[in-house]
Every structure is written in C-alpha cells, then in structure tokens.
Amino acid sequence: MNNETRTYHRVLTIAGSDSGGGAGIQADLKTIAANGCYGMSVITALTAQNTCGVTAIHPVPVEFVRAQMDAVLSDIGCDAVKIGMLFSPELIREVAAGLQRHGIDRIVLDPVMVAQSGDRLVQDEAVAALKKYLLPLAELVTPNLPEISVLLGREIVTAEAIGEAAVELAAVGCRNVLVKAGHLETVACDDILCLDGGQQLLVLPGRRIATRNNHGTGCTLSSAIAAHLARGEGVEAAVRQAKEYITGAIAAGASYALGHGHGPVHHFYRYW
C-alpha cells in the first residue's frame, strides 16, 4: 500500500463572475483544471452577462473580498495567482495588500477593462491604482491592445508599435509583459513577450482562427499561464504552453453554437 501524501498545484483566481460561464471566474476554474491544477476563487464582482454582453455589475464589498483571500490563503495557500477584473481602486488596494500579507509572488495580472462586447468593466480611477499597486507585484501582465493603450495613455494599434509598448509598460513596474495582438486587423496576430524589463523581446507567432466563439480568451490564456507557473515552469515556458492550449481551445470551440453572440472556447478539448 502506498502511503505517500500527494500535493496539488494550487492556483487562485481573483476575478469577476460571468453568469454565462464563458469568461471570468468560471473560465478560470475550467482552465486551471484542464491544465492539471487545483483551482480556488476570490470573487470580486458579480456580472449579469451572456454571449451578447454585460447588462449589470454588482461589486462585492471590499471587506468580503479580504475575507475570501484570507480564508483561502491562510489555510490552503497557493502556488500562483491569476488576477482578472477589479472594479474599483479600493478593491485593487485591498487585493494588493492581501497578496503582500500572504507573501504571494507568482502573480499573473490580466488587466481586464473592456468586455468582448465592448462594455467597460472598471472605473476610470482604477487604472491609476492598478499601475501603482498591482503592476509592481506581478510576475507577468497580459494586456491586449485596448488595455495597453489605456495603461500607457496612448493608442497602440499597429504591429510595429507593440514591442515598444511592451518595453514601456515593463518600465512602469512589471518586468515581464505579454502583449496580445488579437485586435490587430491583420492576418497574422503575433504576440510580443517582453522579459526582464525589456532585456529580451520574443515574437510568439499566432494564427487567426475564423470563429465568433472568442468570449473569455484573455481570461483563459492568463489562467493557463498561472497554472503552468504553479507547476514550476518559467515565464517563457508557461506562456508558450498556455498559448498552445488557448489556440487549441479556440479551434475546438469554433464548430459549436451557444447563445446568440460571442460563444466560449472549448476549455476541455483535450478530454472530450
């Protein structure tokens, strides 16, 4: 009889809930499980949301966010954290304080600001708080083009500008930056990974898949990266593995029909 005690690779997602199941906490937990880790959650906001858009946002009280973080981290702990939608500057400060209080250092920050449908998800004041309190704590930040444009205060719309923008954002606080190029209106959608504060820039080729089922792709990618960091991989390896996973999930989900708008990716395509 084998009495060896086994441990899980633990990933905590701190994000908003998507009632439609395609993004947010729901997508994160599916992704974490699909990538071989044990998922936990701190819910920061409830959204009334489906494949067509967001109709309402109900922020979770900051005190209850703190209670969720302390409950999970004081008992179970974690090997990596993924951070998604944080609605207000007060919430951002509380999350940053909680991560520091518990000594968490493998942090993937997905600066969710705008939903796939174009709906704004955070207060304007939250942007400055994000840059001040959370960027310096993150091991990796994963903005898309609209998000890095907001963070830098200028529009980033061309492939040529992405590398410079990644280095500029790294100088703001987070040493490793993955800029997602899916919003480019080009056939190629190569992401840029900036490592060690701009010491290394890597082009990560991407292929555009014809599908309307792209809801929650950012949540899924960042959660997959956190899962691979939790499994002990370095930033570059974690990003490459996560990109392979999300590409497969998008391709596998393209043939499904769910809802009347942007459907989800197929998180469990490797299993069914």
C-alpha positions as CSV (number, residue, x, y, z in Angstrom):
1,M,0.0,0.0,0.0
2,N,1.3,3.4,-1.0
3,N,1.0,5.9,1.9
4,E,2.8,8.7,0.1
5,T,1.0,12.0,0.6
6,R,0.4,13.9,-2.7
7,T,0.0,17.6,-3.2
8,Y,-1.9,19.7,-5.7
9,H,-0.5,22.5,-7.8
10,R,-2.7,25.3,-6.5
11,V,-3.9,28.3,-8.4
12,L,-6.1,31.1,-7.0
13,T,-8.1,33.3,-9.4
14,I,-9.2,36.7,-8.2
15,A,-11.7,37.9,-10.7
16,G,-15.3,38.7,-11.5
17,S,-18.0,36.1,-12.1
18,D,-19.5,35.6,-15.6
19,S,-23.1,34.3,-15.3
20,G,-22.8,33.0,-18.9
21,G,-19.9,30.8,-17.9
22,G,-17.6,31.8,-20.8
23,A,-15.2,34.2,-19.0
24,G,-14.2,35.4,-15.6
25,I,-14.1,33.0,-12.6
26,Q,-16.0,30.3,-14.5
27,A,-13.5,30.2,-17.4
28,D,-10.6,30.5,-15.0
29,L,-11.6,27.4,-13.0
30,K,-12.2,25.4,-16.1
31,T,-8.8,26.4,-17.5
32,I,-7.0,25.7,-14.2
33,A,-8.5,22.2,-14.0
34,A,-7.8,21.5,-17.7
35,N,-4.1,22.4,-17.1
36,G,-3.7,20.0,-14.2
37,C,-4.1,22.3,-11.2
38,Y,-6.4,22.8,-8.2
39,G,-8.4,26.0,-8.6
40,M,-9.7,28.3,-5.9
41,S,-11.5,31.6,-6.3
42,V,-11.9,35.1,-4.8
43,I,-14.9,36.7,-6.5
44,T,-14.6,40.4,-6.9
45,A,-17.8,41.2,-8.7
46,L,-21.0,39.6,-10.0
47,T,-22.0,40.3,-13.6
48,A,-25.3,39.7,-15.3
49,Q,-23.7,38.6,-18.6
50,N,-24.3,36.3,-21.5
51,T,-22.8,35.8,-25.0
52,C,-24.3,39.1,-26.1
53,G,-22.9,41.4,-23.4
54,V,-22.9,42.7,-19.8
55,T,-26.2,44.1,-18.5
56,A,-25.3,44.7,-14.9
57,I,-22.3,44.6,-12.5
58,H,-22.6,44.1,-8.7
59,P,-19.3,44.8,-6.9
60,V,-18.5,42.5,-4.0
61,P,-17.8,44.6,-0.8
62,V,-14.1,45.0,-0.3
63,E,-14.3,43.6,3.2
64,F,-15.8,40.3,1.8
65,V,-13.0,40.1,-0.8
66,R,-10.5,40.4,2.0
67,A,-12.3,37.6,3.9
68,Q,-12.2,35.3,0.9
69,M,-8.5,35.9,0.4
70,D,-7.6,35.3,4.0
71,A,-9.8,32.2,4.2
72,V,-8.1,30.6,1.2
73,L,-4.5,31.7,1.6
74,S,-4.3,31.2,5.4
75,D,-5.3,27.5,5.1
76,I,-4.8,26.1,1.6
77,G,-2.2,28.6,0.2
78,C,-1.4,28.8,-3.5
79,D,1.5,28.3,-6.0
80,A,0.3,31.0,-8.4
81,V,-2.4,33.7,-8.6
82,K,-4.3,35.0,-11.6
83,I,-5.9,38.4,-11.2
84,G,-8.7,39.5,-13.5
85,M,-11.5,42.1,-13.2
86,L,-11.0,44.5,-10.3
87,F,-13.7,47.1,-10.4
88,S,-12.5,49.9,-8.2
89,P,-9.3,51.5,-6.8
90,E,-10.3,50.5,-3.2
91,L,-10.6,46.9,-4.4
92,I,-7.2,47.0,-6.1
93,R,-5.5,48.3,-3.0
94,E,-7.1,45.6,-0.9
95,V,-6.1,42.8,-3.2
96,A,-2.5,44.1,-3.4
97,A,-2.4,44.3,0.4
98,G,-3.7,40.8,0.8
99,L,-1.1,39.3,-1.7
100,Q,1.7,41.1,0.2
101,R,0.3,40.0,3.6
102,H,0.4,36.4,2.5
103,G,3.7,36.6,0.6
104,I,2.4,35.6,-2.8
105,D,4.8,36.3,-5.6
106,R,3.8,34.3,-8.7
107,I,1.1,36.6,-10.0
108,V,-0.3,36.9,-13.4
109,L,-2.2,40.1,-13.9
110,D,-4.8,40.2,-16.7
111,P,-5.8,43.9,-16.7
112,V,-9.5,43.3,-17.7
113,M,-11.1,46.7,-18.5
114,V,-13.4,46.0,-21.5
115,A,-15.5,43.0,-22.2
116,Q,-15.5,41.3,-25.6
117,S,-18.8,43.1,-26.4
118,G,-17.1,46.4,-25.8
119,D,-18.7,47.1,-22.4
120,R,-16.5,49.0,-19.9
121,L,-15.9,46.9,-16.8
122,V,-13.9,49.1,-14.4
123,Q,-14.0,52.6,-13.1
124,D,-11.6,55.2,-14.6
125,E,-9.9,55.7,-11.2
126,A,-9.0,52.0,-11.1
127,V,-6.4,52.4,-13.9
128,A,-4.1,54.5,-11.9
129,A,-4.5,52.3,-8.8
130,L,-3.7,49.2,-10.9
131,K,-0.4,50.8,-12.2
132,K,0.6,51.9,-8.7
133,Y,-0.3,48.9,-6.5
134,L,-0.5,45.8,-8.7
135,L,1.8,46.1,-11.6
136,P,4.9,46.1,-9.3
137,L,3.7,42.9,-7.7
138,A,3.0,41.0,-10.8
139,E,5.4,38.5,-12.4
140,L,3.6,38.9,-15.7
141,V,1.0,41.3,-17.1
142,T,-1.1,40.3,-20.1
143,P,-2.8,43.2,-21.8
144,N,-4.4,43.2,-25.2
145,L,-4.1,46.3,-27.4
146,P,-7.1,48.3,-26.0
147,E,-5.8,47.5,-22.4
148,I,-2.2,48.5,-23.0
149,S,-3.5,51.7,-24.7
150,V,-5.4,52.6,-21.6
151,L,-2.4,51.7,-19.3
152,L,0.0,53.9,-21.4
153,G,-2.4,56.7,-22.2
154,R,-1.9,56.5,-25.9
155,E,-3.4,54.3,-28.7
156,I,-1.5,51.2,-29.7
157,V,-3.0,49.9,-33.0
158,T,-0.1,48.6,-35.2
159,A,2.1,45.6,-35.0
160,E,5.2,47.8,-35.2
161,A,4.2,49.6,-32.0
162,I,3.6,46.6,-29.9
163,G,7.3,45.8,-28.9
164,E,8.0,49.4,-27.9
165,A,4.7,49.5,-25.9
166,A,5.6,46.3,-24.1
167,V,9.0,47.7,-23.0
168,E,7.4,51.0,-21.9
169,L,4.9,49.1,-19.8
170,A,7.6,47.0,-18.3
171,A,9.3,50.2,-17.2
172,V,6.2,51.2,-15.3
173,G,6.5,48.3,-12.9
174,C,6.1,44.8,-14.2
175,R,9.2,43.3,-15.6
176,N,7.5,40.7,-17.8
177,V,4.8,41.8,-20.3
178,L,2.8,39.7,-22.8
179,V,1.0,42.0,-25.3
180,K,-1.8,40.1,-27.1
181,A,-2.2,41.1,-30.7
182,G,-5.6,39.6,-31.4
183,H,-7.1,43.0,-32.0
184,L,-4.8,43.7,-35.0
185,E,-6.8,43.9,-38.2
186,T,-4.2,41.7,-40.0
187,V,-3.9,38.0,-41.0
188,A,-1.0,37.5,-38.6
189,C,-1.6,38.1,-34.9
190,D,1.8,37.6,-33.3
191,D,2.0,38.3,-29.6
192,I,5.1,40.0,-28.1
193,L,6.6,38.8,-24.9
194,C,8.9,41.2,-23.1
195,L,11.1,39.6,-20.5
196,D,13.3,41.1,-17.7
197,G,12.3,44.7,-18.2
198,G,12.9,44.8,-21.9
199,Q,16.2,42.8,-22.0
200,Q,14.5,40.3,-24.2
201,L,11.7,40.6,-26.8
202,L,10.2,37.5,-28.2
203,V,7.8,37.2,-31.1
204,L,5.3,34.5,-30.4
205,P,3.5,33.5,-33.7
206,G,-0.2,33.3,-33.6
207,R,-2.7,32.1,-36.2
208,R,-6.1,33.7,-36.6
209,I,-9.0,31.3,-36.4
210,A,-12.3,32.2,-38.1
211,T,-14.8,32.0,-35.3
212,R,-17.3,34.1,-33.3
213,N,-16.6,31.9,-30.2
214,N,-13.9,34.1,-28.7
215,H,-15.5,35.1,-25.4
216,G,-13.2,34.7,-22.4
217,T,-10.0,34.1,-24.4
218,G,-8.0,36.6,-22.3
219,C,-9.2,35.0,-19.0
220,T,-8.4,31.6,-20.3
221,L,-4.9,32.5,-21.5
222,S,-3.9,34.2,-18.3
223,S,-5.3,31.4,-16.2
224,A,-3.4,28.8,-18.2
225,I,-0.2,30.8,-17.7
226,A,-0.8,30.9,-14.0
227,A,-1.4,27.1,-14.0
228,H,2.0,26.4,-15.7
229,L,3.8,28.8,-13.3
230,A,2.2,26.9,-10.5
231,R,3.6,23.7,-12.0
232,G,7.1,25.2,-11.7
233,E,7.7,26.4,-15.3
234,G,9.4,29.7,-16.0
235,V,7.6,32.7,-17.6
236,E,8.6,32.0,-21.2
237,A,7.8,28.3,-21.0
238,A,4.5,29.0,-19.2
239,V,3.4,31.5,-21.8
240,R,4.3,29.2,-24.7
241,Q,2.4,26.3,-23.1
242,A,-0.6,28.5,-22.4
243,K,-0.7,29.8,-26.0
244,E,-0.7,26.3,-27.3
245,Y,-3.6,25.5,-25.0
246,I,-5.7,28.6,-25.9
247,T,-5.1,28.1,-29.7
248,G,-6.4,24.5,-29.4
249,A,-9.4,25.6,-27.3
250,I,-10.4,28.3,-29.8
251,A,-10.1,25.9,-32.7
252,A,-12.0,23.2,-31.0
253,G,-14.8,25.5,-29.9
254,A,-15.2,27.1,-33.4
255,S,-17.7,24.5,-34.6
256,Y,-20.1,24.8,-31.6
257,A,-23.1,27.1,-31.3
258,L,-24.0,28.6,-27.9
259,G,-26.1,31.7,-27.4
260,H,-26.6,34.5,-29.9
261,G,-23.4,36.4,-29.6
262,H,-19.7,35.6,-28.8
263,G,-19.7,32.0,-27.6
264,P,-17.0,30.4,-25.4
265,V,-13.9,28.4,-26.3
266,H,-13.8,24.7,-25.6
267,H,-11.8,24.5,-22.3
268,F,-11.8,20.7,-22.1
269,Y,-11.0,19.9,-25.8
270,R,-8.1,17.7,-24.7
271,Y,-10.5,15.4,-22.8
272,W,-13.8,15.4,-24.7
